[in-house]
Amino acid sequence: MKRNPIETVLGAVVLVAAGMFLLFAYSIADLKAVTGYELKATFLKVGGLERGSDVRISGIDVGTVTGQSLNPETFQAQVIMSIKPGVTLPTDTEASIVSDGLLGGKYVNLVPGHASDRIAAGGVIAKTRDYQSLEDLVGQIIFLATNSGPATPQ
């Protein structure tokens, strides 16, 4: 079988273009983890939060989830985060796990409080709000709709 040199050159051009596209996508994607100080937060359920997920304040990326573990005593999920060094959080900061849209991933949303004291590196965010899945919310709506009021004794 004889090979056409034009096909070979065209194949090489396509491979070079694909390589350049991958290099461009990797440089733009900002895939590296945020390096900074470590904080922990405890949740009843994390709802599919993954290592590498964002930590955000007002929609701005300020950190990365670096790990998760199960507390063997309380059986609660402990989320470990790396926060940018320039971001110092008040001690009354609240952490919640939220979804990035209906089909989006999960991330940790931080709502800073107004305390003058700051959480030290290696500290714990005491106020947390657990992840509420779509099924949980639908169940609450159904429960509220079927219970029209307090039951009266007959």
Buried (B, 14 or more C-beta within 10 A) or exposed (E): EEEEEEEEEEEEEEEEEEEEEEEEEEEEEEEEEBEBBBBBBBBEBBBEBEEEBBBBBEEEEBBBBBEBEEEEEEEBBBBBBBBBEEBEBEBBBBBBBBBEEEEEEBBBBBBBEEEEEEBEEEBBBEEBBBBBEEEEEEEEEEEEEEEEEEEEEE
